[in-house]
Amino acid sequence: MNWYLTKIVFRIICGEGHHTPQFDEQLRLISAADEQEAFEKAAAIGRSEQDDFYNHEQQLVQWKFVNVAELYRFSGLLDGAEMYSRIRGDRRPGWVC
């Protein structure tokens, strides 16, 4: 078996959805024989954890599974190994790296 780090993405919709889109990105550890099995397990988790409920204002809140956005296989576990990294750019006008 191999270990995979997956990113499962959910869209959060409140009421009629007339708001700024919200997404929940979850990193999950998956044990699987290969990448295909890891993807299928992560997608099954995403589908099973979709949820609908009413908030304190009695608006319907929906957590909808979007997809498995990323999948990384661990080749070995080492002390201090980088598990995940993401660089986001600042889109302000005139900003220079």
Phi and psi restraints in degrees (range 20) as a CNS / XPLOR table:
assign (resid 1 and name C) (resid 2 and name N)
       (resid 2 and name CA) (resid 2 and name C) 1.0 -118.4 20.0 2
assign (resid 2 and name N) (resid 2 and name CA)
       (resid 2 and name C) (resid 3 and name N) 1.0 159.0 20.0 2
assign (resid 2 and name C) (resid 3 and name N)
       (resid 3 and name CA) (resid 3 and name C) 1.0 -106.9 20.0 2
assign (resid 3 and name N) (resid 3 and name CA)
       (resid 3 and name C) (resid 4 and name N) 1.0 137.8 20.0 2
assign (resid 3 and name C) (resid 4 and name N)
       (resid 4 and name CA) (resid 4 and name C) 1.0 -129.2 20.0 2
assign (resid 4 and name N) (resid 4 and name CA)
       (resid 4 and name C) (resid 5 and name N) 1.0 142.4 20.0 2
assign (resid 4 and name C) (resid 5 and name N)
       (resid 5 and name CA) (resid 5 and name C) 1.0 -101.3 20.0 2
assign (resid 5 and name N) (resid 5 and name CA)
       (resid 5 and name C) (resid 6 and name N) 1.0 123.8 20.0 2
assign (resid 5 and name C) (resid 6 and name N)
       (resid 6 and name CA) (resid 6 and name C) 1.0 -120.5 20.0 2
assign (resid 6 and name N) (resid 6 and name CA)
       (resid 6 and name C) (resid 7 and name N) 1.0 150.9 20.0 2
assign (resid 6 and name C) (resid 7 and name N)
       (resid 7 and name CA) (resid 7 and name C) 1.0 -112.0 20.0 2
assign (resid 7 and name N) (resid 7 and name CA)
       (resid 7 and name C) (resid 8 and name N) 1.0 118.0 20.0 2
assign (resid 7 and name C) (resid 8 and name N)
       (resid 8 and name CA) (resid 8 and name C) 1.0 -104.7 20.0 2
assign (resid 8 and name N) (resid 8 and name CA)
       (resid 8 and name C) (resid 9 and name N) 1.0 130.1 20.0 2
assign (resid 8 and name C) (resid 9 and name N)
       (resid 9 and name CA) (resid 9 and name C) 1.0 -113.0 20.0 2
assign (resid 9 and name N) (resid 9 and name CA)
       (resid 9 and name C) (resid 10 and name N) 1.0 133.0 20.0 2
assign (resid 9 and name C) (resid 10 and name N)
       (resid 10 and name CA) (resid 10 and name C) 1.0 -119.9 20.0 2
assign (resid 10 and name N) (resid 10 and name CA)
       (resid 10 and name C) (resid 11 and name N) 1.0 143.7 20.0 2
assign (resid 10 and name C) (resid 11 and name N)
       (resid 11 and name CA) (resid 11 and name C) 1.0 -99.8 20.0 2
assign (resid 11 and name N) (resid 11 and name CA)
       (resid 11 and name C) (resid 12 and name N) 1.0 134.1 20.0 2
assign (resid 11 and name C) (resid 12 and name N)
       (resid 12 and name CA) (resid 12 and name C) 1.0 -105.0 20.0 2
assign (resid 12 and name N) (resid 12 and name CA)
       (resid 12 and name C) (resid 13 and name N) 1.0 119.7 20.0 2
assign (resid 12 and name C) (resid 13 and name N)
       (resid 13 and name CA) (resid 13 and name C) 1.0 -118.4 20.0 2
assign (resid 13 and name N) (resid 13 and name CA)
       (resid 13 and name C) (resid 14 and name N) 1.0 125.1 20.0 2
assign (resid 13 and name C) (resid 14 and name N)
       (resid 14 and name CA) (resid 14 and name C) 1.0 -111.1 20.0 2
assign (resid 14 and name N) (resid 14 and name CA)
       (resid 14 and name C) (resid 15 and name N) 1.0 128.3 20.0 2
assign (resid 14 and name C) (resid 15 and name N)
       (resid 15 and name CA) (resid 15 and name C) 1.0 62.0 20.0 2
assign (resid 15 and name N) (resid 15 and name CA)
       (resid 15 and name C) (resid 16 and name N) 1.0 -130.1 20.0 2
assign (resid 15 and name C) (resid 16 and name N)
       (resid 16 and name CA) (resid 16 and name C) 1.0 -83.6 20.0 2
assign (resid 16 and name N) (resid 16 and name CA)
       (resid 16 and name C) (resid 17 and name N) 1.0 -2.6 20.0 2
assign (resid 16 and name C) (resid 17 and name N)
       (resid 17 and name CA) (resid 17 and name C) 1.0 84.7 20.0 2
assign (resid 17 and name N) (resid 17 and name CA)
       (resid 17 and name C) (resid 18 and name N) 1.0 15.0 20.0 2
assign (resid 17 and name C) (resid 18 and name N)
       (resid 18 and name CA) (resid 18 and name C) 1.0 -86.8 20.0 2
assign (resid 18 and name N) (resid 18 and name CA)
       (resid 18 and name C) (resid 19 and name N) 1.0 64.0 20.0 2
assign (resid 18 and name C) (resid 19 and name N)
       (resid 19 and name CA) (resid 19 and name C) 1.0 -150.4 20.0 2
assign (resid 19 and name N) (resid 19 and name CA)
       (resid 19 and name C) (resid 20 and name N) 1.0 170.4 20.0 2
assign (resid 19 and name C) (resid 20 and name N)
       (resid 20 and name CA) (resid 20 and name C) 1.0 -60.0 20.0 2
assign (resid 20 and name N) (resid 20 and name CA)
       (resid 20 and name C) (resid 21 and name N) 1.0 129.4 20.0 2
assign (resid 20 and name C) (resid 21 and name N)
       (resid 21 and name CA) (resid 21 and name C) 1.0 -56.8 20.0 2
assign (resid 21 and name N) (resid 21 and name CA)
       (resid 21 and name C) (resid 22 and name N) 1.0 139.4 20.0 2
assign (resid 21 and name C) (resid 22 and name N)
       (resid 22 and name CA) (resid 22 and name C) 1.0 -123.2 20.0 2
assign (resid 22 and name N) (resid 22 and name CA)
       (resid 22 and name C) (resid 23 and name N) 1.0 139.7 20.0 2
assign (resid 22 and name C) (resid 23 and name N)
       (resid 23 and name CA) (resid 23 and name C) 1.0 -132.9 20.0 2
assign (resid 23 and name N) (resid 23 and name CA)
       (resid 23 and name C) (resid 24 and name N) 1.0 144.5 20.0 2
assign (resid 23 and name C) (resid 24 and name N)
       (resid 24 and name CA) (resid 24 and name C) 1.0 -111.5 20.0 2
assign (resid 24 and name N) (resid 24 and name CA)
       (resid 24 and name C) (resid 25 and name N) 1.0 122.6 20.0 2
assign (resid 24 and name C) (resid 25 and name N)
       (resid 25 and name CA) (resid 25 and name C) 1.0 -108.0 20.0 2
assign (resid 25 and name N) (resid 25 and name CA)
       (resid 25 and name C) (resid 26 and name N) 1.0 119.9 20.0 2
assign (resid 25 and name C) (resid 26 and name N)
       (resid 26 and name CA) (resid 26 and name C) 1.0 -115.5 20.0 2
assign (resid 26 and name N) (resid 26 and name CA)
       (resid 26 and name C) (resid 27 and name N) 1.0 131.2 20.0 2
assign (resid 26 and name C) (resid 27 and name N)
       (resid 27 and name CA) (resid 27 and name C) 1.0 -93.4 20.0 2
assign (resid 27 and name N) (resid 27 and name CA)
       (resid 27 and name C) (resid 28 and name N) 1.0 127.5 20.0 2
assign (resid 27 and name C) (resid 28 and name N)
       (resid 28 and name CA) (resid 28 and name C) 1.0 -128.5 20.0 2
assign (resid 28 and name N) (resid 28 and name CA)
       (resid 28 and name C) (resid 29 and name N) 1.0 144.4 20.0 2
assign (resid 28 and name C) (resid 29 and name N)
       (resid 29 and name CA) (resid 29 and name C) 1.0 -93.3 20.0 2
assign (resid 29 and name N) (resid 29 and name CA)
       (resid 29 and name C) (resid 30 and name N) 1.0 131.2 20.0 2
assign (resid 29 and name C) (resid 30 and name N)
       (resid 30 and name CA) (resid 30 and name C) 1.0 -128.5 20.0 2
assign (resid 30 and name N) (resid 30 and name CA)
       (resid 30 and name C) (resid 31 and name N) 1.0 134.6 20.0 2
assign (resid 30 and name C) (resid 31 and name N)
       (resid 31 and name CA) (resid 31 and name C) 1.0 -102.4 20.0 2
assign (resid 31 and name N) (resid 31 and name CA)
       (resid 31 and name C) (resid 32 and name N) 1.0 124.7 20.0 2
assign (resid 31 and name C) (resid 32 and name N)
       (resid 32 and name CA) (resid 32 and name C) 1.0 -155.5 20.0 2
assign (resid 32 and name N) (resid 32 and name CA)
       (resid 32 and name C) (resid 33 and name N) 1.0 159.8 20.0 2
assign (resid 32 and name C) (resid 33 and name N)
       (resid 33 and name CA) (resid 33 and name C) 1.0 -71.2 20.0 2
assign (resid 33 and name N) (resid 33 and name CA)
       (resid 33 and name C) (resid 34 and name N) 1.0 -34.9 20.0 2
assign (resid 33 and name C) (resid 34 and name N)
       (resid 34 and name CA) (resid 34 and name C) 1.0 -152.7 20.0 2
assign (resid 34 and name N) (resid 34 and name CA)
       (resid 34 and name C) (resid 35 and name N) 1.0 177.5 20.0 2
assign (resid 34 and name C) (resid 35 and name N)
       (resid 35 and name CA) (resid 35 and name C) 1.0 -61.8 20.0 2
assign (resid 35 and name N) (resid 35 and name CA)
       (resid 35 and name C) (resid 36 and name N) 1.0 -40.4 20.0 2
assign (resid 35 and name C) (resid 36 and name N)
       (resid 36 and name CA) (resid 36 and name C) 1.0 -61.1 20.0 2
assign (resid 36 and name N) (resid 36 and name CA)
       (resid 36 and name C) (resid 37 and name N) 1.0 -45.8 20.0 2
assign (resid 36 and name C) (resid 37 and name N)
       (resid 37 and name CA) (resid 37 and name C) 1.0 -64.6 20.0 2
assign (resid 37 and name N) (resid 37 and name CA)
       (resid 37 and name C) (resid 38 and name N) 1.0 -39.4 20.0 2
assign (resid 37 and name C) (resid 38 and name N)
       (resid 38 and name CA) (resid 38 and name C) 1.0 -62.3 20.0 2
assign (resid 38 and name N) (resid 38 and name CA)
       (resid 38 and name C) (resid 39 and name N) 1.0 -43.8 20.0 2
assign (resid 38 and name C) (resid 39 and name N)
       (resid 39 and name CA) (resid 39 and name C) 1.0 -62.4 20.0 2
assign (resid 39 and name N) (resid 39 and name CA)
       (resid 39 and name C) (resid 40 and name N) 1.0 -45.6 20.0 2
assign (resid 39 and name C) (resid 40 and name N)
       (resid 40 and name CA) (resid 40 and name C) 1.0 -63.2 20.0 2
assign (resid 40 and name N) (resid 40 and name CA)
       (resid 40 and name C) (resid 41 and name N) 1.0 -40.0 20.0 2
assign (resid 40 and name C) (resid 41 and name N)
       (resid 41 and name CA) (resid 41 and name C) 1.0 -65.3 20.0 2
assign (resid 41 and name N) (resid 41 and name CA)
       (resid 41 and name C) (resid 42 and name N) 1.0 -43.1 20.0 2
assign (resid 41 and name C) (resid 42 and name N)
       (resid 42 and name CA) (resid 42 and name C) 1.0 -63.6 20.0 2
assign (resid 42 and name N) (resid 42 and name CA)
       (resid 42 and name C) (resid 43 and name N) 1.0 -42.0 20.0 2
assign (resid 42 and name C) (resid 43 and name N)
       (resid 43 and name CA) (resid 43 and name C) 1.0 -64.6 20.0 2
assign (resid 43 and name N) (resid 43 and name CA)
       (resid 43 and name C) (resid 44 and name N) 1.0 -38.6 20.0 2
assign (resid 43 and name C) (resid 44 and name N)
       (resid 44 and name CA) (resid 44 and name C) 1.0 -63.5 20.0 2
assign (resid 44 and name N) (resid 44 and name CA)
       (resid 44 and name C) (resid 45 and name N) 1.0 -40.5 20.0 2
assign (resid 44 and name C) (resid 45 and name N)
       (resid 45 and name CA) (resid 45 and name C) 1.0 -60.9 20.0 2
assign (resid 45 and name N) (resid 45 and name CA)
       (resid 45 and name C) (resid 46 and name N) 1.0 -46.6 20.0 2
assign (resid 45 and name C) (resid 46 and name N)
       (resid 46 and name CA) (resid 46 and name C) 1.0 -59.2 20.0 2
assign (resid 46 and name N) (resid 46 and name CA)
       (resid 46 and name C) (resid 47 and name N) 1.0 -45.6 20.0 2
assign (resid 46 and name C) (resid 47 and name N)
       (resid 47 and name CA) (resid 47 and name C) 1.0 -64.5 20.0 2
assign (resid 47 and name N) (resid 47 and name CA)
       (resid 47 and name C) (resid 48 and name N) 1.0 -39.2 20.0 2
assign (resid 47 and name C) (resid 48 and name N)
       (resid 48 and name CA) (resid 48 and name C) 1.0 -73.1 20.0 2
assign (resid 48 and name N) (resid 48 and name CA)
       (resid 48 and name C) (resid 49 and name N) 1.0 -20.5 20.0 2
assign (resid 48 and name C) (resid 49 and name N)
       (resid 49 and name CA) (resid 49 and name C) 1.0 -101.4 20.0 2
assign (resid 49 and name N) (resid 49 and name CA)
       (resid 49 and name C) (resid 50 and name N) 1.0 9.8 20.0 2
assign (resid 49 and name C) (resid 50 and name N)
       (resid 50 and name CA) (resid 50 and name C) 1.0 -63.7 20.0 2
assign (resid 50 and name N) (resid 50 and name CA)
       (resid 50 and name C) (resid 51 and name N) 1.0 149.1 20.0 2
assign (resid 50 and name C) (resid 51 and name N)
       (resid 51 and name CA) (resid 51 and name C) 1.0 -152.3 20.0 2
assign (resid 51 and name N) (resid 51 and name CA)
       (resid 51 and name C) (resid 52 and name N) 1.0 150.2 20.0 2
assign (resid 51 and name C) (resid 52 and name N)
       (resid 52 and name CA) (resid 52 and name C) 1.0 -128.5 20.0 2
assign (resid 52 and name N) (resid 52 and name CA)
       (resid 52 and name C) (resid 53 and name N) 1.0 134.9 20.0 2
assign (resid 52 and name C) (resid 53 and name N)
       (resid 53 and name CA) (resid 53 and name C) 1.0 -157.0 20.0 2
assign (resid 53 and name N) (resid 53 and name CA)
       (resid 53 and name C) (resid 54 and name N) 1.0 168.6 20.0 2
assign (resid 53 and name C) (resid 54 and name N)
       (resid 54 and name CA) (resid 54 and name C) 1.0 -103.9 20.0 2
assign (resid 54 and name N) (resid 54 and name CA)
       (resid 54 and name C) (resid 55 and name N) 1.0 134.1 20.0 2
assign (resid 54 and name C) (resid 55 and name N)
       (resid 55 and name CA) (resid 55 and name C) 1.0 -82.6 20.0 2
assign (resid 55 and name N) (resid 55 and name CA)
       (resid 55 and name C) (resid 56 and name N) 1.0 -174.1 20.0 2
assign (resid 55 and name C) (resid 56 and name N)
       (resid 56 and name CA) (resid 56 and name C) 1.0 -65.1 20.0 2
assign (resid 56 and name N) (resid 56 and name CA)
       (resid 56 and name C) (resid 57 and name N) 1.0 -17.9 20.0 2
assign (resid 56 and name C) (resid 57 and name N)
       (resid 57 and name CA) (resid 57 and name C) 1.0 -98.1 20.0 2
assign (resid 57 and name N) (resid 57 and name CA)
       (resid 57 and name C) (resid 58 and name N) 1.0 13.1 20.0 2
assign (resid 57 and name C) (resid 58 and name N)
       (resid 58 and name CA) (resid 58 and name C) 1.0 59.7 20.0 2
assign (resid 58 and name N) (resid 58 and name CA)
       (resid 58 and name C) (resid 59 and name N) 1.0 30.5 20.0 2
assign (resid 58 and name C) (resid 59 and name N)
       (resid 59 and name CA) (resid 59 and name C) 1.0 -94.7 20.0 2
assign (resid 59 and name N) (resid 59 and name CA)
       (resid 59 and name C) (resid 60 and name N) 1.0 140.1 20.0 2
assign (resid 59 and name C) (resid 60 and name N)
       (resid 60 and name CA) (resid 60 and name C) 1.0 -69.4 20.0 2
assign (resid 60 and name N) (resid 60 and name CA)
       (resid 60 and name C) (resid 61 and name N) 1.0 128.8 20.0 2
assign (resid 60 and name C) (resid 61 and name N)
       (resid 61 and name CA) (resid 61 and name C) 1.0 -114.0 20.0 2
assign (resid 61 and name N) (resid 61 and name CA)
       (resid 61 and name C) (resid 62 and name N) 1.0 128.0 20.0 2
assign (resid 61 and name C) (resid 62 and name N)
       (resid 62 and name CA) (resid 62 and name C) 1.0 -120.6 20.0 2
assign (resid 62 and name N) (resid 62 and name CA)
       (resid 62 and name C) (resid 63 and name N) 1.0 131.6 20.0 2
assign (resid 62 and name C) (resid 63 and name N)
       (resid 63 and name CA) (resid 63 and name C) 1.0 -105.9 20.0 2
assign (resid 63 and name N) (resid 63 and name CA)
       (resid 63 and name C) (resid 64 and name N) 1.0 108.3 20.0 2
assign (resid 63 and name C) (resid 64 and name N)
       (resid 64 and name CA) (resid 64 and name C) 1.0 -109.3 20.0 2
assign (resid 64 and name N) (resid 64 and name CA)
       (resid 64 and name C) (resid 65 and name N) 1.0 128.6 20.0 2
assign (resid 64 and name C) (resid 65 and name N)
       (resid 65 and name CA) (resid 65 and name C) 1.0 -66.0 20.0 2
assign (resid 65 and name N) (resid 65 and name CA)
       (resid 65 and name C) (resid 66 and name N) 1.0 126.7 20.0 2
assign (resid 65 and name C) (resid 66 and name N)
       (resid 66 and name CA) (resid 66 and name C) 1.0 -94.0 20.0 2
assign (resid 66 and name N) (resid 66 and name CA)
       (resid 66 and name C) (resid 67 and name N) 1.0 -59.7 20.0 2
assign (resid 66 and name C) (resid 67 and name N)
       (resid 67 and name CA) (resid 67 and name C) 1.0 179.8 20.0 2
assign (resid 67 and name N) (resid 67 and name CA)
       (resid 67 and name C) (resid 68 and name N) 1.0 173.4 20.0 2
assign (resid 67 and name C) (resid 68 and name N)
       (resid 68 and name CA) (resid 68 and name C) 1.0 -89.0 20.0 2
assign (resid 68 and name N) (resid 68 and name CA)
       (resid 68 and name C) (resid 69 and name N) 1.0 111.2 20.0 2
assign (resid 68 and name C) (resid 69 and name N)
       (resid 69 and name CA) (resid 69 and name C) 1.0 -84.4 20.0 2
assign (resid 69 and name N) (resid 69 and name CA)
       (resid 69 and name C) (resid 70 and name N) 1.0 -31.1 20.0 2
assign (resid 69 and name C) (resid 70 and name N)
       (resid 70 and name CA) (resid 70 and name C) 1.0 -147.1 20.0 2
assign (resid 70 and name N) (resid 70 and name CA)
       (resid 70 and name C) (resid 71 and name N) 1.0 151.9 20.0 2
assign (resid 70 and name C) (resid 71 and name N)
       (resid 71 and name CA) (resid 71 and name C) 1.0 -148.4 20.0 2
assign (resid 71 and name N) (resid 71 and name CA)
       (resid 71 and name C) (resid 72 and name N) 1.0 119.4 20.0 2
assign (resid 71 and name C) (resid 72 and name N)
       (resid 72 and name CA) (resid 72 and name C) 1.0 -124.7 20.0 2
assign (resid 72 and name N) (resid 72 and name CA)
       (resid 72 and name C) (resid 73 and name N) 1.0 131.4 20.0 2
assign (resid 72 and name C) (resid 73 and name N)
       (resid 73 and name CA) (resid 73 and name C) 1.0 -91.4 20.0 2
assign (resid 73 and name N) (resid 73 and name CA)
       (resid 73 and name C) (resid 74 and name N) 1.0 132.4 20.0 2
assign (resid 73 and name C) (resid 74 and name N)
       (resid 74 and name CA) (resid 74 and name C) 1.0 -84.8 20.0 2
assign (resid 74 and name N) (resid 74 and name CA)
       (resid 74 and name C) (resid 75 and name N) 1.0 124.9 20.0 2
assign (resid 74 and name C) (resid 75 and name N)
       (resid 75 and name CA) (resid 75 and name C) 1.0 -87.4 20.0 2
assign (resid 75 and name N) (resid 75 and name CA)
       (resid 75 and name C) (resid 76 and name N) 1.0 -16.5 20.0 2
assign (resid 75 and name C) (resid 76 and name N)
       (resid 76 and name CA) (resid 76 and name C) 1.0 -179.6 20.0 2
assign (resid 76 and name N) (resid 76 and name CA)
       (resid 76 and name C) (resid 77 and name N) 1.0 152.1 20.0 2
assign (resid 76 and name C) (resid 77 and name N)
       (resid 77 and name CA) (resid 77 and name C) 1.0 -101.3 20.0 2
assign (resid 77 and name N) (resid 77 and name CA)
       (resid 77 and name C) (resid 78 and name N) 1.0 119.0 20.0 2
assign (resid 77 and name C) (resid 78 and name N)
       (resid 78 and name CA) (resid 78 and name C) 1.0 -124.3 20.0 2
assign (resid 78 and name N) (resid 78 and name CA)
       (resid 78 and name C) (resid 79 and name N) 1.0 143.8 20.0 2
assign (resid 78 and name C) (resid 79 and name N)
       (resid 79 and name CA) (resid 79 and name C) 1.0 -59.2 20.0 2
assign (resid 79 and name N) (resid 79 and name CA)
       (resid 79 and name C) (resid 80 and name N) 1.0 124.6 20.0 2
assign (resid 79 and name C) (resid 80 and name N)
       (resid 80 and name CA) (resid 80 and name C) 1.0 84.7 20.0 2
assign (resid 80 and name N) (resid 80 and name CA)
       (resid 80 and name C) (resid 81 and name N) 1.0 5.6 20.0 2
assign (resid 80 and name C) (resid 81 and name N)
       (resid 81 and name CA) (resid 81 and name C) 1.0 -65.1 20.0 2
assign (resid 81 and name N) (resid 81 and name CA)
       (resid 81 and name C) (resid 82 and name N) 1.0 140.8 20.0 2
assign (resid 81 and name C) (resid 82 and name N)
       (resid 82 and name CA) (resid 82 and name C) 1.0 -73.8 20.0 2
assign (resid 82 and name N) (resid 82 and name CA)
       (resid 82 and name C) (resid 83 and name N) 1.0 124.9 20.0 2
assign (resid 82 and name C) (resid 83 and name N)
       (resid 83 and name CA) (resid 83 and name C) 1.0 -92.0 20.0 2
assign (resid 83 and name N) (resid 83 and name CA)
       (resid 83 and name C) (resid 84 and name N) 1.0 -35.0 20.0 2
assign (resid 83 and name C) (resid 84 and name N)
       (resid 84 and name CA) (resid 84 and name C) 1.0 -162.4 20.0 2
assign (resid 84 and name N) (resid 84 and name CA)
       (resid 84 and name C) (resid 85 and name N) 1.0 144.1 20.0 2
assign (resid 84 and name C) (resid 85 and name N)
       (resid 85 and name CA) (resid 85 and name C) 1.0 -146.4 20.0 2
assign (resid 85 and name N) (resid 85 and name CA)
       (resid 85 and name C) (resid 86 and name N) 1.0 139.4 20.0 2
assign (resid 85 and name C) (resid 86 and name N)
       (resid 86 and name CA) (resid 86 and name C) 1.0 -144.2 20.0 2
assign (resid 86 and name N) (resid 86 and name CA)
       (resid 86 and name C) (resid 87 and name N) 1.0 128.2 20.0 2
assign (resid 86 and name C) (resid 87 and name N)
       (resid 87 and name CA) (resid 87 and name C) 1.0 -109.6 20.0 2
assign (resid 87 and name N) (resid 87 and name CA)
       (resid 87 and name C) (resid 88 and name N) 1.0 126.2 20.0 2
assign (resid 87 and name C) (resid 88 and name N)
       (resid 88 and name CA) (resid 88 and name C) 1.0 -110.8 20.0 2
assign (resid 88 and name N) (resid 88 and name CA)
       (resid 88 and name C) (resid 89 and name N) 1.0 137.9 20.0 2
assign (resid 88 and name C) (resid 89 and name N)
       (resid 89 and name CA) (resid 89 and name C) 1.0 -87.1 20.0 2
assign (resid 89 and name N) (resid 89 and name CA)
       (resid 89 and name C) (resid 90 and name N) 1.0 147.2 20.0 2
assign (resid 89 and name C) (resid 90 and name N)
       (resid 90 and name CA) (resid 90 and name C) 1.0 -90.1 20.0 2
assign (resid 90 and name N) (resid 90 and name CA)
       (resid 90 and name C) (resid 91 and name N) 1.0 124.8 20.0 2
assign (resid 90 and name C) (resid 91 and name N)
       (resid 91 and name CA) (resid 91 and name C) 1.0 -99.0 20.0 2
assign (resid 91 and name N) (resid 91 and name CA)
       (resid 91 and name C) (resid 92 and name N) 1.0 19.9 20.0 2
assign (resid 91 and name C) (resid 92 and name N)
       (resid 92 and name CA) (resid 92 and name C) 1.0 -68.5 20.0 2
assign (resid 92 and name N) (resid 92 and name CA)
       (resid 92 and name C) (resid 93 and name N) 1.0 139.0 20.0 2
assign (resid 92 and name C) (resid 93 and name N)
       (resid 93 and name CA) (resid 93 and name C) 1.0 -59.5 20.0 2
assign (resid 93 and name N) (resid 93 and name CA)
       (resid 93 and name C) (resid 94 and name N) 1.0 137.6 20.0 2
assign (resid 93 and name C) (resid 94 and name N)
       (resid 94 and name CA) (resid 94 and name C) 1.0 81.9 20.0 2
assign (resid 94 and name N) (resid 94 and name CA)
       (resid 94 and name C) (resid 95 and name N) 1.0 0.2 20.0 2
assign (resid 94 and name C) (resid 95 and name N)
       (resid 95 and name CA) (resid 95 and name C) 1.0 -77.5 20.0 2
assign (resid 95 and name N) (resid 95 and name CA)
       (resid 95 and name C) (resid 96 and name N) 1.0 132.5 20.0 2
assign (resid 95 and name C) (resid 96 and name N)
       (resid 96 and name CA) (resid 96 and name C) 1.0 -124.4 20.0 2
assign (resid 96 and name N) (resid 96 and name CA)
       (resid 96 and name C) (resid 97 and name N) 1.0 138.1 20.0 2
